[in-house]
Amino acid sequence: MPLSCRAFGLHIQSDFPLPGTQPGSQDQLPDLHITHAKIKPHPPGRHLGPYTLHPDGTLDFTMSSGLMRCRIDPSGTHITVDPAPGALPEDVSAILCATAIPAALWLRGTLLIHAAAVVLPDSSRAVAIAGPSGSGKSTLLHALLRQGARVLTDDVLAVSSTFQATGLPASIQQRDPAPPPSSTQLEPRTYLPVPPTSQCSSAPLAAILILNGTPTSTRLHGPAALQALLRNLHRPRVPELLGRTPALFPQLAHLAAHIPIYSWHPTPDHNLTAALHALD
């Protein structure tokens, strides 16, 4: 029986478990269906990396390792998953959360930032922590969780036109330093569960902190803020292939005009509240 779950403000019905999602209701009409089925040949399309856009607007995603193939309908409401023989279910689930579902969200017109996000204690607003893979987002998330913060997402942040932020709040990723020989993932990882009381499904965005490699922190304005956001989009080749990158500029400029963007170097105690006050 398909699983019902919630993530990114959507009700999802899936043939595969999805780490990081919250329990859903079988009575709720799904916004997104994920089904296990054989993918049939399609007319040739345009390629960009692992993605193929077909003439009818259908988007295919194929893992270079041969682990799986996904086909997403033009409306971003249905993902068909065709795993390779012998593919481990946990690997398929991880790629669905990391790539296939984000691709479907781009098709739905959702803005995605490569960021973790938390709601700090005694706050109702989210602070996003952006940066490339390996920059320390998950490490910070672990530290902030121990300090009483609630997790909104670990790696993929969806931001609405009203600056409402959503994601995958029920787990934190941890990369495996020595992956098992059976793993077929390009970046093997473990998903550590977040207690329900430490999860936040949705919150208005208060600020975006972009991790840098220097010992200084500063608030970004104008073109610098816009460029920082562009560098931290999640799966940016999808909107590029869809021809939507130019349309992102006014959307990101609107975000930067209303939400503070910081180039940020974390303090040893990861005190975000003190850091934000100091930057203001």
PLY file of the C-alpha trace (Angstrom):
ply
format ascii 1.0
element vertex 280
property float x
property float y
property float z
element edge 279
property int vertex1
property int vertex2
end_header
0.00 0.00 0.00
1.40 3.45 -0.90
2.70 5.55 1.96
1.12 8.91 2.78
3.44 11.63 3.99
3.99 15.42 4.05
6.92 17.54 2.91
7.47 20.94 1.26
3.88 21.86 2.10
2.63 18.97 -0.06
0.72 15.79 0.66
2.63 12.96 -1.02
1.59 9.40 -1.84
4.62 7.21 -2.52
5.47 3.60 -3.29
8.84 4.25 -1.59
9.67 5.48 1.93
10.89 9.07 1.89
13.37 10.04 4.64
12.72 13.41 6.19
9.00 13.51 5.47
6.32 13.70 8.16
3.37 11.28 8.44
0.42 12.08 6.22
-3.23 11.09 6.07
-4.67 8.46 3.74
-7.81 10.61 3.59
-5.94 13.60 2.15
-5.93 13.99 -1.63
-2.24 13.80 -2.69
-0.52 16.74 -4.37
2.28 14.47 -5.61
2.21 10.79 -6.58
5.39 8.67 -6.66
4.87 5.29 -8.30
7.08 2.29 -9.05
6.68 1.36 -12.72
8.62 0.60 -15.90
9.45 3.73 -17.90
8.70 3.38 -21.60
10.78 4.99 -24.37
9.94 8.63 -25.09
10.65 10.93 -28.07
14.18 12.39 -27.96
14.64 15.56 -25.97
17.19 18.12 -24.84
19.82 17.01 -22.33
21.57 18.83 -19.51
23.61 16.67 -17.15
21.43 13.79 -15.92
18.20 15.51 -17.04
16.29 15.22 -20.31
13.42 17.53 -21.26
11.09 15.96 -23.84
8.98 17.94 -26.36
5.80 17.34 -24.33
7.35 18.92 -21.20
8.07 15.61 -19.48
11.34 15.61 -17.54
13.52 12.51 -17.15
16.27 12.07 -14.58
18.76 9.21 -14.90
21.42 8.36 -12.31
24.85 8.12 -13.94
25.53 5.05 -11.79
22.56 3.29 -13.37
20.79 3.09 -10.01
17.44 4.37 -11.22
15.51 6.42 -13.72
12.68 8.84 -12.98
10.10 10.47 -15.21
8.24 13.56 -13.99
5.10 14.84 -15.68
5.07 18.51 -16.84
2.90 19.63 -13.92
5.23 18.12 -11.31
2.42 16.06 -9.81
3.56 12.54 -10.75
6.98 10.88 -10.53
7.44 7.44 -12.08
10.43 5.55 -10.64
12.17 2.72 -12.50
14.94 1.27 -10.28
17.69 -0.89 -11.75
17.63 -4.60 -10.82
19.25 -5.02 -7.44
19.03 -1.33 -6.49
18.74 -0.96 -2.73
15.42 0.61 -1.64
17.18 3.01 0.75
19.36 4.29 -2.09
16.33 4.86 -4.30
14.55 6.69 -1.47
17.58 8.93 -0.86
17.81 9.97 -4.53
14.08 10.65 -4.65
14.45 13.15 -1.79
17.72 14.65 -3.04
16.92 15.05 -6.74
13.62 13.72 -8.13
11.26 15.53 -5.74
13.23 18.81 -6.05
12.98 18.50 -9.85
9.21 18.07 -9.52
9.09 21.17 -7.29
10.93 23.23 -9.93
8.34 22.05 -12.48
5.63 23.27 -10.10
7.28 26.72 -10.03
8.76 26.42 -6.54
11.97 28.29 -5.66
14.54 25.93 -4.14
17.65 26.93 -2.20
20.47 24.55 -1.23
20.15 25.21 2.48
19.36 23.83 5.89
16.89 25.78 8.04
15.94 25.96 11.71
13.50 27.81 13.91
15.46 29.07 16.90
14.18 28.70 20.48
11.58 31.33 21.43
11.09 32.22 17.75
8.46 31.44 15.14
10.61 32.38 12.13
13.15 30.31 10.21
16.83 31.00 9.63
18.32 29.32 6.56
21.95 28.18 6.39
23.10 27.88 2.78
26.31 26.59 1.24
27.71 23.87 -1.01
27.80 20.21 -0.02
30.39 19.63 2.67
30.35 23.22 3.91
29.02 22.24 7.34
25.25 22.78 7.14
24.39 19.45 8.74
27.04 19.88 11.45
25.51 23.22 12.39
22.07 21.70 12.32
23.12 19.02 14.82
24.55 21.69 17.14
21.48 23.91 16.92
19.15 20.96 17.48
20.99 20.23 20.74
20.46 23.89 21.72
16.69 23.56 21.35
16.15 24.69 17.75
13.49 23.01 15.60
14.51 21.57 12.24
12.69 22.77 9.14
14.97 21.11 6.57
18.48 19.74 6.18
19.45 20.27 2.54
16.57 21.48 0.35
14.65 24.65 1.27
11.50 25.66 -0.61
10.54 29.35 -0.41
7.13 30.64 -1.48
6.33 34.05 -2.97
5.26 35.14 0.53
8.60 33.96 2.01
7.09 30.94 3.72
9.73 28.22 4.05
9.17 24.45 3.96
11.31 21.35 3.56
12.05 17.89 4.95
12.00 18.33 8.75
12.01 14.76 10.06
15.66 13.77 9.53
19.22 15.11 9.27
21.68 13.68 6.79
25.06 12.34 7.81
27.54 11.33 5.14
29.02 7.87 5.62
32.84 8.09 5.79
33.15 4.42 4.84
30.07 3.36 2.83
29.19 -0.34 2.73
30.25 -2.20 -0.45
26.57 -2.82 -1.28
25.77 0.90 -1.52
25.14 2.26 -5.01
24.82 5.91 -4.01
27.23 8.51 -5.36
27.27 10.15 -1.90
26.27 7.46 0.64
24.58 8.91 3.69
22.61 7.99 6.78
19.38 9.73 7.75
19.19 10.44 11.48
15.61 10.92 12.74
14.57 14.21 14.34
12.13 13.90 17.28
8.61 15.09 16.36
8.79 17.85 18.99
11.93 19.19 17.27
10.37 19.37 13.79
8.81 22.38 12.09
6.84 21.81 8.90
6.56 25.47 7.84
7.70 28.90 9.01
8.15 32.43 7.64
11.75 33.06 6.61
13.69 35.55 8.75
17.19 35.46 7.22
19.54 33.49 4.97
23.10 32.86 6.16
25.53 31.77 3.44
28.55 29.98 4.82
31.90 31.38 3.72
35.49 30.29 4.23
36.71 33.52 5.80
36.66 34.58 9.47
34.36 37.54 8.73
30.59 37.97 8.43
28.71 40.71 6.63
25.26 41.53 5.30
24.92 41.44 1.51
22.96 43.97 -0.50
21.93 44.48 -4.12
23.85 42.51 -6.77
26.01 40.77 -4.15
22.92 39.33 -2.44
21.40 38.31 -5.78
24.60 36.58 -6.90
24.88 34.76 -3.58
21.36 33.40 -3.97
22.04 32.33 -7.57
25.11 30.39 -6.43
23.05 28.55 -3.85
20.06 27.35 -5.85
19.27 23.67 -5.44
19.57 21.58 -8.63
19.91 24.73 -10.80
20.24 22.73 -14.03
16.52 21.93 -13.85
15.26 25.54 -14.23
18.08 26.12 -16.74
16.87 23.22 -18.89
13.28 24.44 -18.52
14.33 27.90 -19.74
13.23 29.50 -16.48
16.53 30.90 -15.22
15.86 34.46 -16.52
12.53 34.47 -14.69
14.35 33.69 -11.43
16.16 37.05 -11.39
13.16 39.20 -10.38
12.02 36.46 -7.98
15.42 36.35 -6.26
15.73 40.15 -6.28
12.35 40.33 -4.52
13.57 37.80 -1.95
16.84 39.69 -1.36
14.96 42.99 -0.98
12.78 41.64 1.82
14.86 38.96 3.58
18.33 39.76 5.02
21.12 37.82 3.28
24.42 37.37 5.10
27.80 36.04 4.07
28.40 34.29 7.36
31.21 32.68 9.30
29.85 30.61 12.22
30.98 31.34 15.74
32.45 28.45 17.78
29.26 28.15 19.85
26.98 28.49 16.78
24.97 31.21 18.51
22.85 32.38 15.58
20.83 34.85 17.64
23.93 36.72 18.82
25.45 36.59 15.34
22.37 38.14 13.72
22.20 40.91 16.32
25.88 41.68 15.77
25.45 41.87 11.99
22.44 44.18 12.22
0 1
1 2
2 3
3 4
4 5
5 6
6 7
7 8
8 9
9 10
10 11
11 12
12 13
13 14
14 15
15 16
16 17
17 18
18 19
19 20
20 21
21 22
22 23
23 24
24 25
25 26
26 27
27 28
28 29
29 30
30 31
31 32
32 33
33 34
34 35
35 36
36 37
37 38
38 39
39 40
40 41
41 42
42 43
43 44
44 45
45 46
46 47
47 48
48 49
49 50
50 51
51 52
52 53
53 54
54 55
55 56
56 57
57 58
58 59
59 60
60 61
61 62
62 63
63 64
64 65
65 66
66 67
67 68
68 69
69 70
70 71
71 72
72 73
73 74
74 75
75 76
76 77
77 78
78 79
79 80
80 81
81 82
82 83
83 84
84 85
85 86
86 87
87 88
88 89
89 90
90 91
91 92
92 93
93 94
94 95
95 96
96 97
97 98
98 99
99 100
100 101
101 102
102 103
103 104
104 105
105 106
106 107
107 108
108 109
109 110
110 111
111 112
112 113
113 114
114 115
115 116
116 117
117 118
118 119
119 120
120 121
121 122
122 123
123 124
124 125
125 126
126 127
127 128
128 129
129 130
130 131
131 132
132 133
133 134
134 135
135 136
136 137
137 138
138 139
139 140
140 141
141 142
142 143
143 144
144 145
145 146
146 147
147 148
148 149
149 150
150 151
151 152
152 153
153 154
154 155
155 156
156 157
157 158
158 159
159 160
160 161
161 162
162 163
163 164
164 165
165 166
166 167
167 168
168 169
169 170
170 171
171 172
172 173
173 174
174 175
175 176
176 177
177 178
178 179
179 180
180 181
181 182
182 183
183 184
184 185
185 186
186 187
187 188
188 189
189 190
190 191
191 192
192 193
193 194
194 195
195 196
196 197
197 198
198 199
199 200
200 201
201 202
202 203
203 204
204 205
205 206
206 207
207 208
208 209
209 210
210 211
211 212
212 213
213 214
214 215
215 216
216 217
217 218
218 219
219 220
220 221
221 222
222 223
223 224
224 225
225 226
226 227
227 228
228 229
229 230
230 231
231 232
232 233
233 234
234 235
235 236
236 237
237 238
238 239
239 240
240 241
241 242
242 243
243 244
244 245
245 246
246 247
247 248
248 249
249 250
250 251
251 252
252 253
253 254
254 255
255 256
256 257
257 258
258 259
259 260
260 261
261 262
262 263
263 264
264 265
265 266
266 267
267 268
268 269
269 270
270 271
271 272
272 273
273 274
274 275
275 276
276 277
277 278
278 279
